[in-house]
């Protein structure tokens, strides 16, 4: 849930610029997943596999938000530029 709140914040207009740096959050998740997978492989409790899957899922979400935020930012800036041109075209001087 906290990761979804962070991703929702990144998808806002003010947060789109943080999409690419947020991709770096995927690295600790992948490291934690690898460490827990090693613990399970060495005879640790099998329920840790649930955490491994959760960490991989969160890492994937953060890895994909970078390119998605760039696309959303480009689309938003295009809409804003069109709106500025339309306002200046019909502005009363």
Steps between C-alpha positions, in 0.01 A plus 500: 500500500771763573652431159163561334466832682845601380423394143171692507693808612749455216214486248383851596608800292751615763633148556567397140854637514581247774413192293848429371676548836234279659624217279801481730273377780470173306864415577460451878185297441687270263791467743261411782323246278833339409608487864174341612510253211848397614373453856217279375741303280724441802218336691312800635124500549300468181260783587782745419423427135194721544729790587724418204203525264383821671843661466526402134151640435590831665827515308313449174254778585781745567697390194202567273401836650805670343407453134130542577563831677706626205214423263246662731723806544543542124125467446426752776748752365352469153152569637631797696677641194182466292302677770754785514489540122122501502489763773751724327319465168174623648644747746355850484773755455 
